[in-house]
Amino acid sequence: MRTATSSEPPQSEGVFSRWTTRRWLRTGVCVTLAVLAVLGSLGGWAMWRTSQLTSELVDRRSPALIEAMRVEQALVNQETGIRGYGLSGRPDFLQPYTQGMDDEKNALRRLRPLVRDDARASADLAETEKRAGAWQQRIARPVSSASAQDAMKLTAQRATEGKAAFDALRKALARLQAHLQDERAAATGDLRRAVTLRNWVFAVIAVVILLVAVLVFEGLRRGITGPLSRLGTDAREVAQGRFDRSITGTGPADLRELAADVDSMRGRLLEELQFSEASRALLDEQAADLKRSNTELEQFAYVASHDLQEPLRKVSSFTQLLQRRYGGQLDEKADQYIAFAVDGANRMQNLINDLLAFSRVGRQYNDHQEVDLEALLDRALDNLSVTVEETGAEIAHDALPTVVGDPTQLGMLWQNLLSNAVKFRSPDRTPRIHVGASREGDTWTFAVSDNGIGIAAEFREKVFVLFQRLHTKDAYPGTGIGLAMCKKVVEFHGGRIRIDDGHEPGTRVVFTLPAAGSAPGASPRGTQQP
């Protein structure tokens, strides 16, 4: 838990310290977008202003000045033509006058819309048109429409008036052109200043964008990538085994919370590791004790079985001798007691022999080599030949493979499974036993099937437990070690053994062994009766 300190941070700093990465990013993006929007607006305004002034200069001011000059040129041509015709009387001198009239009309038609929004220029243009009309009415039209003789007389009579009228026209045109020239110069200056302003605005925009980019990258480095990098470094050190290293978070609130969670996980792992180390030490100690105990038990069972053999043989021998010598000479109770003693001694000897064989599995019998299971099965059938012949059992088997294992243990496996199949036969039918083999990948699956009395479902797991008997010794002889030994042999070879639940009637014992190389075909052999 975090403890409160006497000096609290300022309220603003406390507020910012609670901001998460998402909030910082959202705020940064919003501020950046606002700055870019303002800069974009300024840039757009600068571009619009420059474009407007350019359009004003190109589309109005310069064309207006040009058209005013064309009007002057047309009037000068008219005056030249009229003066030439009036002095010479030659009609061809009227050609400039006629062309000047057309040029004047066209120039005025184009000039009027260009100065419509300029009151002063419009007034100067009206004055120019008034002066031009007066000159044309008093001088140009009368001279151009008169004959050569009359034109020369009229020109001489109105020479002074014509010069004065045209000089007034020139002054009006000069005022118009001067005003248009001033307007054009002013527009040019405004455009130059607008271009300068636009360039400065875009330079400022570039600098601000660069500054924003630097601030963004620096903010990401300090607020996100830096804390994440430090957190990753600390986490990797913890992952390499330094569980005592505490993880301290920096940056936004969620990254600090993440660091606190990782540090909490580190603390939990440290606790679990310490507990695991203590448990492992205890487990190793218990395993050592168990191994020592198992070794002592195996040695005890082995020694006990050997030490019990000699007195048991004496008991068995003398009870059998007593039975042969005094059988029938004592009363019926004595004969019964002697028979009990002989049977008990014999069963005790069988039990000791089975226990001795069971203790040797994995300890004395541990010679792994390539084993031909078919040869082992034939040997087991030879050992059981008398029992098979007495019961009339029919035994068939598939072609069996070669596996890697201990031949003695695998031989005991076959002999126990086959003897059980014959022993627990049904009295109502001839015993039929089949040994099947099939390969699935790297595993061989074997099945020993019979048509005997079967095993009830509730006992299919118990039959593999040591000394578990489902019947009395009078019904079926044995010590109850056979299937327990089979389970131990199969598991020692890396396989598993079970009772097939779906086989009826009788019992099917299924077990697996690891495969060793290729196996022969699976064509079944005929019935064998050794």
C-alpha positions as CSV (number, residue, x, y, z in Angstrom):
1,M,0.0,0.0,0.0
2,R,1.1,3.6,-0.6
3,T,1.6,5.7,2.4
4,A,0.7,9.4,2.5
5,T,3.6,11.9,2.9
6,S,3.6,15.1,4.7
7,S,4.3,17.2,1.6
8,E,1.6,16.7,-1.0
9,P,2.2,17.6,-4.6
10,P,0.4,20.6,-6.1
11,Q,-3.1,20.0,-7.2
12,S,-2.3,20.5,-10.9
13,E,0.6,18.0,-10.7
14,G,-1.6,15.5,-8.9
15,V,-4.2,15.8,-11.6
16,F,-1.7,15.3,-14.4
17,S,-0.2,12.3,-12.5
18,R,-3.5,10.6,-12.7
19,W,-3.7,10.9,-16.5
20,T,-3.4,7.7,-18.4
21,T,-1.6,7.0,-21.7
22,R,-4.9,7.2,-23.6
23,R,-5.7,10.6,-22.1
24,W,-2.3,12.0,-22.8
25,L,-2.5,10.8,-26.4
26,R,-6.0,12.1,-26.8
27,T,-5.0,15.5,-25.4
28,G,-1.9,15.7,-27.4
29,V,-3.7,14.7,-30.6
30,C,-6.4,17.3,-29.9
31,V,-3.9,20.1,-29.2
32,T,-1.8,19.1,-32.3
33,L,-4.9,19.1,-34.5
34,A,-6.0,22.5,-33.1
35,V,-2.5,24.0,-33.8
36,L,-2.5,22.5,-37.3
37,A,-6.0,23.8,-37.9
38,V,-4.9,27.4,-36.9
39,L,-1.8,27.1,-39.0
40,G,-3.8,25.7,-41.9
41,S,-6.3,28.6,-41.6
42,L,-3.5,31.1,-41.6
43,G,-1.9,29.4,-44.6
44,G,-5.2,29.3,-46.4
45,W,-5.9,32.9,-45.7
46,A,-2.4,33.9,-47.0
47,M,-3.0,31.8,-50.2
48,W,-6.4,33.3,-50.7
49,R,-5.1,36.9,-50.2
50,T,-2.3,36.3,-52.6
51,S,-4.6,34.8,-55.1
52,Q,-7.1,37.6,-54.8
53,L,-4.5,40.3,-55.3
54,T,-3.0,38.4,-58.2
55,S,-6.5,38.2,-59.8
56,E,-7.1,41.9,-59.1
57,L,-3.8,42.8,-60.8
58,V,-4.0,40.4,-63.7
59,D,-7.7,40.6,-64.4
60,R,-8.5,44.2,-63.7
61,R,-5.7,46.7,-63.1
62,S,-3.3,45.8,-65.9
63,P,-6.0,45.2,-68.5
64,A,-7.7,48.5,-67.6
65,L,-4.4,50.4,-68.1
66,I,-3.8,48.6,-71.4
67,E,-7.3,49.4,-72.7
68,A,-6.9,53.0,-71.7
69,M,-3.7,53.2,-73.7
70,R,-5.6,51.6,-76.6
71,V,-8.3,54.2,-76.4
72,E,-5.6,56.9,-76.5
73,Q,-4.0,55.2,-79.5
74,A,-7.3,55.0,-81.3
75,L,-8.0,58.7,-80.7
76,V,-4.5,59.7,-81.8
77,N,-5.1,57.7,-85.0
78,Q,-8.4,59.5,-85.5
79,E,-6.9,62.9,-85.0
80,T,-4.0,62.0,-87.4
81,G,-6.4,60.9,-90.1
82,I,-8.6,63.9,-89.8
83,R,-5.7,66.3,-89.8
84,G,-4.1,64.6,-92.9
85,Y,-7.4,64.7,-94.8
86,G,-8.0,68.3,-93.9
87,L,-4.6,69.4,-95.0
88,S,-4.2,67.3,-98.2
89,G,-7.8,66.5,-99.2
90,R,-6.8,63.0,-100.0
91,P,-9.5,60.4,-99.0
92,D,-6.9,57.7,-98.2
93,F,-5.9,59.7,-95.1
94,L,-9.3,58.9,-93.6
95,Q,-8.3,55.2,-93.3
96,P,-6.6,55.7,-89.8
97,Y,-9.7,57.7,-88.7
98,T,-12.1,54.9,-89.7
99,Q,-9.9,52.2,-88.1
100,G,-9.5,54.4,-85.0
101,M,-13.2,54.7,-84.6
102,D,-13.6,50.9,-84.5
103,D,-10.6,50.5,-82.2
104,E,-12.0,53.2,-79.8
105,K,-15.4,51.4,-79.6
106,N,-13.8,48.1,-78.9
107,A,-11.4,49.5,-76.3
108,L,-14.2,51.4,-74.5
109,R,-16.4,48.4,-74.5
110,R,-13.7,46.4,-72.7
111,L,-12.6,49.2,-70.4
112,R,-16.0,50.1,-69.0
113,P,-16.5,46.8,-67.0
114,L,-12.9,47.0,-65.7
115,V,-13.4,50.4,-64.0
116,R,-17.0,49.9,-63.0
117,D,-16.1,49.5,-59.3
118,D,-13.7,52.4,-59.3
119,A,-15.5,55.7,-58.9
120,R,-12.6,57.9,-59.8
121,A,-11.6,55.9,-62.9
122,S,-15.3,55.8,-64.0
123,A,-15.5,59.6,-63.7
124,D,-12.2,60.1,-65.6
125,L,-13.5,57.7,-68.3
126,A,-16.8,59.6,-68.5
127,E,-14.8,62.8,-68.9
128,T,-12.7,61.3,-71.6
129,E,-15.7,60.0,-73.5
130,K,-17.3,63.5,-73.2
131,R,-14.2,65.2,-74.5
132,A,-13.9,62.7,-77.3
133,G,-17.5,63.2,-78.3
134,A,-17.2,67.0,-78.3
135,W,-14.1,66.8,-80.5
136,Q,-15.7,64.3,-82.9
137,Q,-18.9,66.4,-83.1
138,R,-17.1,69.7,-83.7
139,I,-14.1,68.6,-85.8
140,A,-13.9,64.9,-86.8
141,R,-17.3,64.3,-88.2
142,P,-17.7,67.5,-90.1
143,V,-14.3,67.2,-91.7
144,S,-14.6,63.5,-92.5
145,S,-18.0,64.0,-94.2
146,A,-17.1,67.1,-96.3
147,S,-15.5,67.1,-99.7
148,A,-11.8,67.6,-100.1
149,Q,-12.1,71.4,-100.8
150,D,-14.6,71.9,-98.0
151,A,-12.6,69.7,-95.6
152,M,-9.5,71.8,-96.2
153,K,-11.4,75.1,-95.6
154,L,-13.2,73.7,-92.5
155,T,-9.9,72.5,-91.1
156,A,-8.3,75.8,-91.6
157,Q,-11.2,77.6,-89.9
158,R,-11.4,75.3,-86.9
159,A,-7.7,74.6,-86.4
160,T,-7.4,76.4,-83.1
161,E,-10.7,75.0,-81.7
162,G,-9.7,71.5,-82.8
163,K,-6.3,71.7,-81.1
164,A,-7.8,73.0,-77.9
165,A,-10.5,70.3,-77.9
166,F,-8.0,67.5,-78.5
167,D,-5.6,68.8,-75.9
168,A,-8.4,68.7,-73.4
169,L,-9.1,65.1,-74.5
170,R,-5.5,64.2,-74.0
171,K,-5.5,65.7,-70.5
172,A,-8.6,63.6,-69.6
173,L,-6.9,60.5,-70.9
174,A,-3.7,61.4,-69.0
175,R,-5.6,61.7,-65.8
176,L,-7.4,58.3,-66.4
177,Q,-4.1,56.6,-67.3
178,A,-2.3,58.1,-64.3
179,H,-5.0,56.9,-61.9
180,L,-5.0,53.4,-63.5
181,Q,-1.2,53.4,-63.3
182,D,-1.3,54.3,-59.6
183,E,-4.0,51.7,-59.0
184,R,-1.8,49.1,-60.7
185,A,1.3,50.1,-58.8
186,A,-0.7,49.9,-55.5
187,A,-2.0,46.5,-56.5
188,T,1.5,45.4,-57.3
189,G,2.7,46.5,-53.9
190,D,-0.1,44.8,-52.1
191,L,0.7,41.6,-54.0
192,R,4.3,41.8,-53.2
193,R,3.5,42.3,-49.5
194,A,1.0,39.5,-49.6
195,V,3.6,37.2,-51.2
196,T,6.1,38.1,-48.5
197,L,3.5,37.5,-45.8
198,R,2.5,34.2,-47.3
199,N,6.1,33.1,-47.4
200,W,6.6,34.1,-43.7
201,V,3.3,32.3,-42.8
202,F,4.4,29.1,-44.5
203,A,7.9,29.4,-42.9
204,V,6.3,29.8,-39.5
205,I,4.0,26.8,-40.3
206,A,7.0,24.7,-41.2
207,V,8.8,25.7,-38.0
208,V,5.7,25.1,-35.8
209,I,5.1,21.7,-37.5
210,L,8.7,20.7,-36.9
211,L,8.5,21.9,-33.3
212,V,5.3,19.9,-32.8
213,A,6.9,16.8,-34.3
214,V,9.9,17.2,-32.0
215,L,7.6,17.7,-29.0
216,V,5.4,14.7,-30.0
217,F,8.4,12.4,-30.4
218,E,10.0,13.6,-27.2
219,G,6.7,13.3,-25.3
220,L,6.3,9.7,-26.7
221,R,9.9,8.9,-25.7
222,R,9.6,10.3,-22.2
223,G,6.0,9.3,-21.5
224,I,5.5,6.0,-23.3
225,T,8.5,4.4,-25.1
226,G,11.0,5.3,-22.3
227,P,8.9,3.9,-19.4
228,L,7.9,0.8,-21.5
229,S,11.6,0.2,-22.3
230,R,12.6,0.4,-18.7
231,L,9.7,-1.8,-17.7
232,G,10.7,-4.3,-20.4
233,T,14.3,-4.3,-19.2
234,D,13.3,-4.9,-15.6
235,A,10.9,-7.6,-16.7
236,R,13.6,-9.4,-18.7
237,E,16.0,-9.3,-15.7
238,V,13.3,-10.8,-13.6
239,A,12.7,-13.4,-16.3
240,Q,16.4,-14.3,-16.2
241,G,16.1,-15.1,-12.6
242,R,16.6,-11.9,-10.6
243,F,13.4,-12.2,-8.7
244,D,14.7,-9.9,-5.9
245,R,14.8,-6.9,-8.3
246,S,11.8,-4.6,-7.7
247,I,10.1,-3.0,-10.7
248,T,9.3,0.7,-10.4
249,G,7.0,2.3,-12.9
250,T,7.3,5.8,-14.4
251,G,5.2,7.7,-16.9
252,P,1.4,7.8,-17.2
253,A,-0.9,6.3,-14.5
254,D,-1.7,3.2,-16.5
255,L,1.9,2.4,-17.1
256,R,2.7,2.8,-13.4
257,E,-0.2,0.5,-12.6
258,L,1.1,-2.0,-15.1
259,A,4.5,-1.8,-13.5
260,A,2.9,-2.3,-10.1
261,D,1.0,-5.3,-11.4
262,V,4.2,-6.8,-12.9
263,D,6.0,-6.2,-9.6
264,S,3.1,-7.8,-7.7
265,M,3.4,-10.8,-10.0
266,R,7.2,-10.8,-9.4
267,G,6.6,-10.9,-5.7
268,R,4.0,-13.7,-6.1
269,L,6.5,-15.6,-8.2
270,L,9.2,-15.1,-5.6
271,E,6.9,-16.4,-2.9
272,E,5.9,-19.4,-5.1
273,L,9.6,-20.0,-6.0
274,Q,10.6,-20.0,-2.3
275,F,7.7,-22.3,-1.5
276,S,8.6,-24.5,-4.5
277,E,12.2,-24.7,-3.4
278,A,11.2,-25.7,0.1
279,S,8.7,-28.2,-1.3
280,R,11.3,-29.6,-3.7
281,A,13.8,-29.9,-0.9
282,L,11.2,-31.7,1.1
283,L,10.2,-33.8,-1.9
284,D,13.8,-34.7,-2.6
285,E,14.2,-35.7,1.0
286,Q,11.1,-37.8,0.9
287,A,12.1,-39.3,-2.4
288,A,15.5,-40.3,-1.0
289,D,13.7,-41.8,2.0
290,L,11.3,-43.6,-0.3
291,K,14.1,-44.9,-2.5
292,R,16.0,-46.1,0.6
293,S,12.8,-47.7,1.9
294,N,12.0,-49.4,-1.4
295,T,15.6,-50.7,-1.6
296,E,15.3,-52.0,1.9
297,L,11.9,-53.6,1.2
298,E,13.2,-55.2,-2.0
299,Q,16.2,-56.5,-0.1
300,F,13.9,-57.6,2.7
301,A,11.6,-59.4,0.3
302,Y,14.5,-61.0,-1.5
303,V,16.3,-62.1,1.6
304,A,13.1,-63.1,3.4
305,S,12.0,-65.2,0.5
306,H,15.4,-67.0,0.4
307,D,15.5,-67.4,4.2
308,L,12.0,-68.7,4.3
309,Q,12.7,-71.3,1.6
310,E,14.7,-73.7,3.8
311,P,12.4,-73.9,6.9
312,L,9.4,-74.0,4.5
313,R,10.9,-76.9,2.6
314,K,11.5,-78.7,5.9
315,V,7.9,-78.1,7.0
316,S,6.6,-79.2,3.6
317,S,8.8,-82.3,3.5
318,F,8.1,-83.5,7.0
319,T,4.3,-82.9,6.7
320,Q,4.3,-84.9,3.4
321,L,6.4,-87.6,5.1
322,L,4.0,-87.6,8.0
323,Q,1.1,-87.9,5.6
324,R,2.6,-90.8,3.7
325,R,3.7,-92.7,6.8
326,Y,0.8,-92.2,9.2
327,G,-2.0,-91.5,6.7
328,G,-5.0,-93.7,7.6
329,Q,-3.5,-94.9,10.9
330,L,-4.8,-92.0,12.9
331,D,-8.4,-90.8,13.2
332,E,-10.2,-88.8,10.5
333,K,-9.5,-85.5,12.2
334,A,-5.7,-86.1,12.2
335,D,-5.7,-87.0,8.5
336,Q,-7.6,-83.7,7.8
337,Y,-5.2,-81.7,9.9
338,I,-2.2,-83.2,8.1
339,A,-3.8,-82.4,4.7
340,F,-4.3,-78.8,5.8
341,A,-0.7,-78.5,6.9
342,V,0.6,-80.0,3.6
343,D,-1.6,-77.7,1.5
344,G,-0.7,-74.6,3.5
345,A,3.0,-75.4,3.2
346,N,2.7,-75.9,-0.6
347,R,0.7,-72.6,-1.0
348,M,3.2,-70.7,1.1
349,Q,6.0,-72.0,-1.1
350,N,4.2,-70.9,-4.2
351,L,3.5,-67.5,-2.7
352,I,7.2,-67.0,-1.8
353,N,8.3,-68.1,-5.3
354,D,5.9,-65.6,-6.9
355,L,6.9,-62.8,-4.5
356,L,10.5,-63.5,-5.4
357,A,9.8,-63.3,-9.1
358,F,7.8,-60.1,-8.6
359,S,10.6,-58.4,-6.7
360,R,13.1,-59.3,-9.5
361,V,11.1,-57.4,-12.2
362,G,13.2,-54.3,-13.0
363,R,15.9,-55.2,-10.6
364,Q,17.4,-58.6,-11.6
365,Y,15.7,-59.0,-14.9
366,N,16.8,-55.9,-16.8
367,D,18.6,-57.1,-19.9
368,H,17.1,-55.1,-22.8
369,Q,17.8,-56.5,-26.2
370,E,15.9,-57.3,-29.4
371,V,13.3,-60.0,-28.5
372,D,11.3,-62.1,-30.9
373,L,7.9,-62.2,-29.3
374,E,6.9,-65.1,-31.5
375,A,9.7,-67.3,-30.2
376,L,8.7,-66.3,-26.6
377,L,5.1,-67.2,-27.3
378,D,6.1,-70.6,-28.6
379,R,8.2,-71.2,-25.5
380,A,5.3,-70.2,-23.2
381,L,3.0,-72.6,-25.2
382,D,5.5,-75.4,-24.6
383,N,5.5,-74.7,-20.9
384,L,1.7,-74.8,-20.9
385,S,1.4,-77.8,-23.2
386,V,0.1,-80.2,-20.6
387,T,-2.6,-77.8,-19.4
388,V,-3.5,-76.9,-23.0
389,E,-3.8,-80.6,-23.9
390,E,-5.9,-81.4,-20.8
391,T,-8.3,-78.6,-21.4
392,G,-8.5,-78.9,-25.1
393,A,-7.8,-75.2,-25.5
394,E,-7.4,-73.8,-29.0
395,I,-4.8,-71.0,-29.2
396,A,-4.2,-68.9,-32.4
397,H,-2.1,-65.8,-32.8
398,D,-1.2,-63.2,-35.4
399,A,2.4,-62.8,-36.6
400,L,4.2,-61.2,-33.7
401,P,7.0,-58.6,-34.1
402,T,10.4,-58.1,-32.6
403,V,10.6,-55.6,-29.8
404,V,13.3,-54.3,-27.5
405,G,13.0,-55.6,-24.0
406,D,14.0,-58.1,-21.4
407,P,13.3,-61.7,-22.7
408,T,12.7,-63.2,-19.2
409,Q,10.2,-60.6,-18.2
410,L,8.3,-60.7,-21.6
411,G,8.3,-64.5,-21.3
412,M,6.7,-64.3,-17.9
413,L,4.2,-61.8,-19.4
414,W,3.1,-64.3,-22.1
415,Q,3.0,-67.2,-19.7
416,N,0.8,-65.4,-17.1
417,L,-1.7,-64.1,-19.7
418,L,-2.0,-67.4,-21.5
419,S,-2.3,-69.5,-18.2
420,N,-5.0,-67.1,-16.9
421,A,-6.9,-67.4,-20.2
422,V,-6.8,-71.2,-19.9
423,K,-7.4,-71.3,-16.1
424,F,-10.5,-69.1,-16.1
425,R,-12.2,-71.0,-18.9
426,S,-15.9,-71.5,-19.1
427,P,-17.1,-75.0,-18.3
428,D,-19.8,-74.7,-21.0
429,R,-17.5,-74.3,-24.1
430,T,-14.1,-75.2,-25.4
431,P,-11.5,-72.6,-24.5
432,R,-10.5,-70.5,-27.5
433,I,-7.7,-68.0,-27.1
434,H,-6.4,-65.5,-29.7
435,V,-3.3,-63.3,-29.5
436,G,-3.6,-60.2,-31.8
437,A,-1.0,-57.6,-32.8
438,S,-1.4,-54.3,-34.6
439,R,0.9,-51.3,-35.0
440,E,-0.1,-47.7,-34.7
441,G,2.9,-45.4,-35.3
442,D,5.7,-46.2,-32.9
443,T,3.5,-48.4,-30.7
444,W,2.5,-52.1,-30.9
445,T,-0.9,-53.0,-29.4
446,F,-1.4,-56.6,-28.3
447,A,-4.6,-58.3,-27.3
448,V,-5.0,-61.6,-25.6
449,S,-8.7,-62.6,-26.0
450,D,-10.5,-65.7,-24.6
451,N,-14.1,-66.9,-24.3
452,G,-13.9,-67.8,-20.6
453,I,-15.9,-66.6,-17.6
454,G,-14.9,-63.0,-18.0
455,I,-14.3,-60.3,-15.4
456,A,-17.1,-58.1,-13.9
457,A,-16.9,-54.4,-14.7
458,E,-16.3,-53.4,-11.1
459,F,-13.3,-55.7,-10.8
460,R,-11.4,-54.7,-14.0
461,E,-9.1,-52.3,-12.3
462,K,-8.6,-54.4,-9.1
463,V,-7.3,-57.4,-10.9
464,F,-4.0,-55.6,-11.4
465,V,-3.5,-55.1,-7.7
466,L,-1.2,-57.4,-5.8
467,F,-2.9,-60.3,-4.0
468,Q,-6.3,-59.4,-5.4
469,R,-8.4,-62.6,-5.9
470,L,-11.9,-62.7,-7.3
471,H,-12.4,-66.4,-6.5
472,T,-11.6,-68.8,-3.6
473,K,-8.5,-70.9,-3.8
474,D,-10.7,-74.0,-4.0
475,A,-12.4,-72.8,-7.2
476,Y,-9.3,-71.4,-9.0
477,P,-5.8,-72.0,-7.5
478,G,-3.2,-69.3,-7.5
479,T,-1.6,-66.5,-5.4
480,G,-3.2,-63.4,-7.0
481,I,0.1,-62.1,-8.3
482,G,-0.1,-62.9,-12.0
483,L,-1.8,-59.8,-13.4
484,A,0.0,-57.5,-11.0
485,M,3.3,-58.9,-12.4
486,C,2.0,-58.4,-16.0
487,K,1.2,-54.8,-15.2
488,K,4.7,-54.3,-13.7
489,V,6.4,-55.8,-16.7
490,V,4.4,-53.8,-19.2
491,E,4.9,-50.5,-17.4
492,F,8.6,-51.3,-17.0
493,H,8.9,-51.5,-20.8
494,G,7.1,-48.2,-21.2
495,G,3.6,-49.6,-22.1
496,R,0.1,-49.7,-20.6
497,I,-2.2,-52.6,-19.8
498,R,-6.0,-52.7,-19.4
499,I,-9.1,-54.9,-19.7
500,D,-11.2,-54.3,-22.8
501,D,-14.7,-53.3,-21.7
502,G,-16.3,-54.2,-25.0
503,H,-15.3,-57.8,-25.3
504,E,-17.9,-60.5,-24.7
505,P,-18.0,-63.3,-23.8
506,G,-14.8,-63.8,-21.9
507,T,-11.9,-61.5,-21.3
508,R,-9.6,-59.4,-23.5
509,V,-6.4,-58.1,-22.0
510,V,-4.9,-55.3,-24.1
511,F,-1.4,-53.9,-23.6
512,T,1.1,-51.8,-25.6
513,L,4.8,-52.0,-26.2
514,P,7.1,-49.5,-28.0
515,A,7.9,-50.6,-31.6
516,A,11.5,-51.5,-32.6
517,G,11.9,-51.5,-36.4
518,S,9.6,-53.1,-39.0
519,A,7.4,-56.0,-38.0
520,P,6.2,-59.0,-40.1
521,G,2.8,-59.2,-41.6
522,A,-0.3,-59.8,-39.6
523,S,-1.6,-63.0,-41.3
524,P,-2.9,-65.2,-38.5
525,R,-1.5,-68.7,-38.0
526,G,-3.6,-71.8,-37.7
527,T,-4.7,-73.3,-34.5
528,Q,-1.9,-74.9,-32.4
529,Q,-2.2,-77.6,-29.8
530,P,1.2,-78.5,-28.4
